[in-house]
Amino acid sequence: MVAVDKKGKETRITADTFVIAPGGRPRYPDIPGAKEHCITSDDIFSLKTPPGKTLVVGASYVALECAGFIHGVGFDTTVMMRSIPLRGFDQQMAGQVTAYLTLTLTLTPTCTLTLTLTCTLTLHLTPTPSPNPQVKNYMAEHGTKFIECAVPAAVEKLDSGRKKVTWTLKDGTSASDEFDTVMFAVGRDACTSGMGLEAAGVQVNANHKITTKNEQTNVPHIYAIGDVIDGAKLEPPSDTTELTPVAIQAGKLLAARLYGEGTATMDYALVPTTVYTPLEYGACGLPEEVAIETYGEANIEVFHSYYKPLEWTVPNPNPNPNPNPSPTTSRSSGRCRTAAHPSRSLALALTLALALALTFTLVLSLPPTLALTLTHA
């Protein structure tokens, strides 16, 4: 291999094994004014002046994270989306409005002198419309603006220093607005161009990424790690190869296999990851949409459980809180404490029924999503 430094000096390097890990760089769209007047996520922390009114183009986790903290420090923030938020993540969590689940549980016990208990159990699951938004909708409720089904067409710098952005909507119409800062977060390109990989026989795909198996390329002594791996070509496909902790772990396992006695390979399918949007979101495994596509809808089961995060439950600045608070508020109801130990409440109710043989109805509120009605006769 021949390495060339910034001064043009060439150095010939020989080795038994080579690892390609040049990383990736944010991508600019091919529109007038993009590179001249806009920034990317790499530049957002290098600004010498406050961002002011900001347009973030893209709906990836990088785009939504940046939009979240820019809005969080008090600047007018707008996100322009071409299609869906957080592509590759579970879309119900990413942006769709979810429904509360109301569960009505009816128990009819029959007691004998030997204290034998027989129960007839009836479950009624009733979905009701809910104002409970997830990641995207939470951001919108708290002031981040969204321009949906739109792609930027041009960016023009005005005499005032602002940037006039013109975009095209899905129906073919166009619109425009002025911003102080325009940031693109529309993906990253692997830095494989100009490396001469073709001369070494390494096959590079049209997206500038490399097909690998256990990090090994089609050339046995050349390996690849990180952004340059084509996750779509993995089995099963994965979009986690660009995550820094994933690349670090893959490198450790590869080093152990090459120079130690390790045999473990990187599992790109089960990688826990967190999106640090204002409503933080963590996930591991297949999104529901991918699971259905892979295994068929009849072969999977989906379980939902909703709860109010502790940071929204403990503080209670409002002395007269809404008895049915939205999970997007910081206020809480005292009835939330009941939800912490529903099994204790159920056990207490059954104990009272057996000991006192009374007829009673106990209603437990499990906000924000479960209402449990227990009836005993």
Secondary structure, 3 states (H helix, E strand, C coil): CEEECCCCCEEECCCCCEEECCCEEECCCCCCCHHHHCEECCCHHHCCCCCCCEEEECCCHHHHHHHHHHHHCCCCEEEECCCCCCCCCCHHHHCCCCCEEEEEEEECCEECCCCCEECCEEEEEEEECCCCCCHHHHHHHCCCEEECCEEEEEEEECCCCCEEEEEEECCCCEEEEEECEEEECCCEEECCCCCCHHHHCCCECCCCCECCECCECCCCCEEECHHHECHHHCCCCCCCCCCHHHHHHHHHHHHHHHHCCCCCCCCCCCCCEEECCCCCEEECCCCHHHHHHHHCHHHCCCCCCCCCCHHHHCCCCCCCCCCCCCCCCCCCCCCHHHHHCHHHHHHHHHHHHHHHCCCEEEEEEECCCEEEEEEEC
